[in-house]
Amino acid sequence: MTPFRFVVLGFLLYLLYRLITGGSKFPQRTIDHEQTRGPDHPGNTFKSHDELVEDPVCHTYIPKGQALLLEQDNKTYYFCSTECRDSFSEKGAE
């Protein structure tokens, strides 16, 4: 065998060894226990997510902050799209 074949064979064996042992040089990801607590936990350092509201036309749940609003008959309705909002306003509130 030529020296080049020994080098290639050695490199392939090294790759196989790294594959089998899972030898990554990157550190393992750790769990941040502050983020695993519930959104109402007093020790949380992150803000809770926006409240979900249901679209009355297609019954899709969307974040309240991203919803389209329609105020009709002193009531606020939340919609996922302009099509749903227009459909609801044409049909009228139930």
Contacts in CASP RR format, 6 or more apart in sequence:
PFRMAT RR
TARGET T0000
AUTHOR 0000-0000-0000
METHOD contacts of the structure
MODEL  1
MTPFRFVVLGFLLYLLYRLITGGSKFPQRTIDHEQTRGPDHPGNTFKSHD
ELVEDPVCHTYIPKGQALLLEQDNKTYYFCSTECRDSFSEKGAE
34 43 0 8 1.000
34 44 0 8 1.000
34 45 0 8 1.000
34 46 0 8 1.000
35 46 0 8 1.000
37 43 0 8 1.000
37 44 0 8 1.000
38 44 0 8 1.000
39 48 0 8 1.000
39 49 0 8 1.000
40 48 0 8 1.000
49 63 0 8 1.000
50 63 0 8 1.000
50 64 0 8 1.000
50 65 0 8 1.000
50 66 0 8 1.000
51 63 0 8 1.000
51 64 0 8 1.000
52 61 0 8 1.000
52 62 0 8 1.000
52 63 0 8 1.000
52 64 0 8 1.000
53 61 0 8 1.000
53 62 0 8 1.000
53 63 0 8 1.000
53 64 0 8 1.000
53 67 0 8 1.000
53 78 0 8 1.000
54 60 0 8 1.000
54 61 0 8 1.000
54 78 0 8 1.000
55 61 0 8 1.000
55 62 0 8 1.000
55 67 0 8 1.000
55 78 0 8 1.000
55 79 0 8 1.000
55 80 0 8 1.000
55 84 0 8 1.000
56 77 0 8 1.000
56 79 0 8 1.000
56 88 0 8 1.000
56 94 0 8 1.000
57 79 0 8 1.000
57 84 0 8 1.000
57 85 0 8 1.000
57 87 0 8 1.000
57 88 0 8 1.000
58 80 0 8 1.000
58 84 0 8 1.000
60 80 0 8 1.000
62 78 0 8 1.000
62 80 0 8 1.000
64 78 0 8 1.000
67 78 0 8 1.000
67 79 0 8 1.000
67 80 0 8 1.000
68 78 0 8 1.000
68 79 0 8 1.000
68 80 0 8 1.000
68 81 0 8 1.000
68 82 0 8 1.000
68 84 0 8 1.000
68 85 0 8 1.000
69 76 0 8 1.000
69 77 0 8 1.000
69 78 0 8 1.000
69 79 0 8 1.000
70 76 0 8 1.000
70 77 0 8 1.000
70 79 0 8 1.000
70 85 0 8 1.000
70 88 0 8 1.000
70 89 0 8 1.000
71 77 0 8 1.000
72 89 0 8 1.000
72 92 0 8 1.000
72 93 0 8 1.000
73 93 0 8 1.000
75 93 0 8 1.000
77 85 0 8 1.000
77 88 0 8 1.000
77 93 0 8 1.000
79 85 0 8 1.000
79 88 0 8 1.000
END
